[in-house]
Amino acid sequence: MSRITVKVDGGGYTDDVEPRTLLVHYLREQLGKTGTVVGCDTGNCGACTVLLDGRSVKSCSMFAVQADGHEITTIEGLATDGQLHPMQQAFHENHALQCGYCTPGMIMQSIDLLADNPDPTEDEVRLGLEGNLCRCTGYQNIVRAVRAAAAAGGAQ
């Protein structure tokens, strides 16, 4: 076992984990952050995307021990005082979710995208989200939502 200390969604955690435990399983099983979805376990779909020190990572392709000493934000950590994050609000207002399975990862990746490019074109949004898959083919509304969030300052 290895001892890790992380900050997740504003709270501090110190836990013993097996060195082979994936970050996604640590978040879901030990911390109860079930909004972080296990999609493919191979890093291909992006459903498990979280922010590590403000940058997007696929939590199924990273060990929990690699997160030691870092700050993680999950989909549960975005809303503040009952107010949705601007990206969450934009996804809601633009009907950018269908089954909802990809939504947490899409939102987290979109926040990182806007951190790098606060006013992306439609093509830049599509390129920025290419590592995240939507099986319902809701890409048009997802792109629309990201651009709406950008207009509302959604990288905060």
Secondary structure as a PSIPRED ss2 file (coil, helix, strand):
# PSIPRED VFORMAT (PSIPRED V4.0)

   1 M C   1.000  0.000  0.000
   2 S E   0.000  0.000  1.000
   3 R E   0.000  0.000  1.000
   4 I E   0.000  0.000  1.000
   5 T E   0.000  0.000  1.000
   6 V E   0.000  0.000  1.000
   7 K E   0.000  0.000  1.000
   8 V E   0.000  0.000  1.000
   9 D C   1.000  0.000  0.000
  10 G C   1.000  0.000  0.000
  11 G E   0.000  0.000  1.000
  12 G E   0.000  0.000  1.000
  13 Y E   0.000  0.000  1.000
  14 T E   0.000  0.000  1.000
  15 D E   0.000  0.000  1.000
  16 D E   0.000  0.000  1.000
  17 V E   0.000  0.000  1.000
  18 E C   1.000  0.000  0.000
  19 P C   1.000  0.000  0.000
  20 R C   1.000  0.000  0.000
  21 T C   1.000  0.000  0.000
  22 L E   0.000  0.000  1.000
  23 L H   0.000  1.000  0.000
  24 V H   0.000  1.000  0.000
  25 H H   0.000  1.000  0.000
  26 Y H   0.000  1.000  0.000
  27 L H   0.000  1.000  0.000
  28 R H   0.000  1.000  0.000
  29 E H   0.000  1.000  0.000
  30 Q H   0.000  1.000  0.000
  31 L C   1.000  0.000  0.000
  32 G C   1.000  0.000  0.000
  33 K C   1.000  0.000  0.000
  34 T C   1.000  0.000  0.000
  35 G C   1.000  0.000  0.000
  36 T C   1.000  0.000  0.000
  37 V C   1.000  0.000  0.000
  38 V C   1.000  0.000  0.000
  39 G C   1.000  0.000  0.000
  40 C C   1.000  0.000  0.000
  41 D C   1.000  0.000  0.000
  42 T C   1.000  0.000  0.000
  43 G C   1.000  0.000  0.000
  44 N C   1.000  0.000  0.000
  45 C C   1.000  0.000  0.000
  46 G C   1.000  0.000  0.000
  47 A C   1.000  0.000  0.000
  48 C C   1.000  0.000  0.000
  49 T E   0.000  0.000  1.000
  50 V E   0.000  0.000  1.000
  51 L E   0.000  0.000  1.000
  52 L E   0.000  0.000  1.000
  53 D C   1.000  0.000  0.000
  54 G C   1.000  0.000  0.000
  55 R E   0.000  0.000  1.000
  56 S E   0.000  0.000  1.000
  57 V E   0.000  0.000  1.000
  58 K E   0.000  0.000  1.000
  59 S H   0.000  1.000  0.000
  60 C H   0.000  1.000  0.000
  61 S H   0.000  1.000  0.000
  62 M C   1.000  0.000  0.000
  63 F E   0.000  0.000  1.000
  64 A H   0.000  1.000  0.000
  65 V H   0.000  1.000  0.000
  66 Q H   0.000  1.000  0.000
  67 A H   0.000  1.000  0.000
  68 D C   1.000  0.000  0.000
  69 G C   1.000  0.000  0.000
  70 H C   1.000  0.000  0.000
  71 E E   0.000  0.000  1.000
  72 I E   0.000  0.000  1.000
  73 T E   0.000  0.000  1.000
  74 T C   1.000  0.000  0.000
  75 I H   0.000  1.000  0.000
  76 E H   0.000  1.000  0.000
  77 G H   0.000  1.000  0.000
  78 L C   1.000  0.000  0.000
  79 A C   1.000  0.000  0.000
  80 T E   0.000  0.000  1.000
  81 D C   1.000  0.000  0.000
  82 G C   1.000  0.000  0.000
  83 Q E   0.000  0.000  1.000
  84 L C   1.000  0.000  0.000
  85 H C   1.000  0.000  0.000
  86 P H   0.000  1.000  0.000
  87 M H   0.000  1.000  0.000
  88 Q H   0.000  1.000  0.000
  89 Q H   0.000  1.000  0.000
  90 A H   0.000  1.000  0.000
  91 F H   0.000  1.000  0.000
  92 H H   0.000  1.000  0.000
  93 E H   0.000  1.000  0.000
  94 N C   1.000  0.000  0.000
  95 H C   1.000  0.000  0.000
  96 A C   1.000  0.000  0.000
  97 L C   1.000  0.000  0.000
  98 Q C   1.000  0.000  0.000
  99 C C   1.000  0.000  0.000
 100 G C   1.000  0.000  0.000
 101 Y C   1.000  0.000  0.000
 102 C C   1.000  0.000  0.000
 103 T H   0.000  1.000  0.000
 104 P H   0.000  1.000  0.000
 105 G H   0.000  1.000  0.000
 106 M H   0.000  1.000  0.000
 107 I H   0.000  1.000  0.000
 108 M H   0.000  1.000  0.000
 109 Q H   0.000  1.000  0.000
 110 S H   0.000  1.000  0.000
 111 I H   0.000  1.000  0.000
 112 D H   0.000  1.000  0.000
 113 L H   0.000  1.000  0.000
 114 L H   0.000  1.000  0.000
 115 A H   0.000  1.000  0.000
 116 D H   0.000  1.000  0.000
 117 N C   1.000  0.000  0.000
 118 P C   1.000  0.000  0.000
 119 D C   1.000  0.000  0.000
 120 P C   1.000  0.000  0.000
 121 T C   1.000  0.000  0.000
 122 E H   0.000  1.000  0.000
 123 D H   0.000  1.000  0.000
 124 E H   0.000  1.000  0.000
 125 V H   0.000  1.000  0.000
 126 R H   0.000  1.000  0.000
 127 L H   0.000  1.000  0.000
 128 G H   0.000  1.000  0.000
 129 L C   1.000  0.000  0.000
 130 E C   1.000  0.000  0.000
 131 G C   1.000  0.000  0.000
 132 N C   1.000  0.000  0.000
 133 L C   1.000  0.000  0.000
 134 C C   1.000  0.000  0.000
 135 R C   1.000  0.000  0.000
 136 C C   1.000  0.000  0.000
 137 T C   1.000  0.000  0.000
 138 G C   1.000  0.000  0.000
 139 Y H   0.000  1.000  0.000
 140 Q H   0.000  1.000  0.000
 141 N H   0.000  1.000  0.000
 142 I H   0.000  1.000  0.000
 143 V H   0.000  1.000  0.000
 144 R H   0.000  1.000  0.000
 145 A H   0.000  1.000  0.000
 146 V H   0.000  1.000  0.000
 147 R H   0.000  1.000  0.000
 148 A H   0.000  1.000  0.000
 149 A H   0.000  1.000  0.000
 150 A H   0.000  1.000  0.000
 151 A H   0.000  1.000  0.000
 152 A C   1.000  0.000  0.000
 153 G C   1.000  0.000  0.000
 154 G C   1.000  0.000  0.000
 155 A C   1.000  0.000  0.000
 156 Q C   1.000  0.000  0.000
